[in-house]
Amino acid sequence: MEKPDDALIEEYRQGSIQALGCIYDRYSKPLMGYLLRLLGNRDEAEDLLQETFCRLVEKLDYYQARGQFKAYIYRLAHNLAIDFVRRRKFVEHPAFSENQTEALEQLLAGQNPNIANPFPNPEEEAQKQQAIERLVMAVKQLPEEQKQVVAMKHYSGLSFKEIAEVLGIPLNTALGRMHYAIKNLRKLLSEWI
């Protein structure tokens, strides 16, 4: 059975470097995916992932064990990413670039895209790819705050409670943003059909 995050944090505070390694192993991949989708650049995402863990070590004294470590570390990564984007004055949100559609494909198809169909139908595959491209274009047109919630929910697998904590907004606001994102996506996609 995996040790809870708070127990690992306490072990690290008592001097166990191995406990920090466990935290890193647990969160590095999902955080990397989240940062990569926010920034659209692997090198920048890797840099911010390292910065997130450095900042975690620096600020660990401020963390209060309440079973909310996942939201805490995502909040650190999110804040670093927002600061980075502001510094480079990036205008377009690259979280849904054309070449990062695997998760959207999974969302659209309702299945695991990692399991290949041994007998793919070329016509169905072309229609599916076209639908994915439309969905990607539609998501790019969403307001920034709706894109953030979609990315956190569908790419990082955060709960709405965790999303609210990461963004520093009420739970109902996070739910509302997802509601309006879905509503806007339906409207945009219905215009293309």
N, C-alpha and C positions, 0 to 999 in steps of 0.2 A: 504494500500500500504506500502511495506517495505521501510524503510529509506535507502538511499544509504550509503555504507560503509563510505565514506568520511564525511558524516554528523554525523554518529555515532562516528567517531574518534574525530571530533571537539567537540562533546558533552562530550566525555570522557576527553579531554584536559581541558574542563571547569569544571570538577569535577563530572560528572555523571558516577558512577560505573555501573548503569543499562545499559548504552550504551556499556560498555565493555562486559557485560553479553550477550547483543544481538549479538555482534561480535563473542563471544565464541559459542553461540548457532548456529550461521550461519555457522561457519567454523570448529567446533570441529569434527563432523562426517566425512566430506570429508577428512580432514587432517589426521584423525586417519586411515582411509582406505588407504590413500596414504602411510603413514609411516609404517603401518602394512605390506603392500605389499613390501616395500623397505627392511624392516628389517626381516620379517618373524617371529616375536616374539611379542606377544601382550603386555607383560610387558614392553619391551624396547620401543615399539611404544607409549604406554601410558606415559612413562617417557619423551620421546621426545616431545609428544604433550604438556605436561605441561611446558617443557622447552621452547617450541616455544612461548607459550603465555606469559611466564615470560620475554623472550627476547623481545617480541613485546612491552610489557609495558616499558621495559628499553629503547628501541630504537624508541619509538613512536615520540619523538621530531625530529628525522631525517626523518620521513616519510613526503613527500610532497604530499598533496591531488591533485591527477591528475586522479582520477578514476581508479587507477591501484592497489587497495589494495589487491585484490585476488592474483595477481602475487607476491606482496610484502610478504604476509604471507606465501605463498607456498615457496618462495625463502628462508625465514627464516627457515622453516621446512626442506627444502631440504639441506641447508647448515649444519644444525645441524645433520641431518642423515648422510651426507657424512663424517663429522668429527667423528661421532660415529663409523661408519664402518671402517674408517682408524685407529681409536684407537684400535679396537678389531682385526684389521688385518684380516677382513673377506674376503675370496677369492671368494666364490660362491655367486651369486646374488639370494636371495631367493624370489624375487618378484612373482615368478610363481611356487610355490610349488604345489605338487600334490593335496593337500587338499584345495587349493584356486582357484578352477576352475570355480566358479559360473559366474564370469564376462566373462571368456573365452567361457563358454557354451553359454551365451547370445550373445556374438560376433559371435560365430560360427553358432548358430541356427537362429540368426536374430529375436529373440523374447524374451519376458520377461520370464526368468527362474522361476520367483516367481509364475507364474500362472501354476498350475499343470494340466496336461492332464488327464481327468478322465478315459480315456481308453488307457493307454500307450501300445504300441506294444513292447514286450520284445526284439524282434530282432532289431527293430529300436533303442531302448534304448541302447542296447549293441553296435551297430555300432556308435551311437552318443557318447557314453562314450569312445570308442576306438579313435574316431576322436579327442575328447577333449584331451585325453592323448597324442596323437601325436602332437597336437598343443602346449601343455604345454612343451613337450620335445623340440620342434622346437624353441620356444621362449627362452628357457634356453640356446640354442646354439647361440643366437644372440650376437653380440658385446655389451658390457656394455652400450655404448651411445645409441644404438638402443633400448635396453630393457627399458632404462629410458623414452624415448619418448613414447614407446608403453604403459608403465605403466601410465604415466601422461595423455595420451590421452584417453585410454580406461577404466582406473580404476578411475581416478580422474576427468575426464570430462573437462580437461583444453583445451582451444583453442590453436592453434599452436602459436599464438602471446603470450599467457600467458606462454606456455612451453619455448619459446625463452627467455622471461624475467626471468623466474625462473632459467634456466640453464645459462643465461648470454651469449647467442649465437644469431647470426642473425636469423631472421625468416626463411630465405631460408635454413639455416643449419638444423633447426628443421624439416622443410618439407622434406629436403633431407634425413635425418635420418629415417623418417617414410617411405619414398619411398623405401629406401634400406632395411628396416626391412620387409616390405611387399614382396619385391622382394626375399629376402633371405628366408622368410617363405614359399613362393610359391615353391621355389627350393627345400627346405628341405622336404616339404610335398609331392611334386611330386615324390621324391625319395622313399617314403614309400608306394606309391600307386601301 
